[in-house]
Amino acid sequence: MSDTPQAVDINCTTGEVITRDLTAEEIAAQQAAAAQAEADRQAREAEAAKVAADKASAEAKLAAIGLTADEIAALSK
């Protein structure tokens, strides 16, 4: 068995199944897609962390001016 990633091509008309090694271009495309997916995941996580930090900061500022936890919670509903 080859260490090269494999592709499976299936002819739906005949039912013929062909397993072949991926081409260098297909491997590069897979790697690029995986790298982009990881970058997108990291960007989503960074945005979520920023939103959480901004919310905590806003809540702390509201508490500092005298709002209760219930009042602060009511503002986000």
Beta strands, then each sheet from edge to edge (+ up, - down):
strand 1: 6-10
strand 2: 17-21
sheet 1: 1+ 2-
end
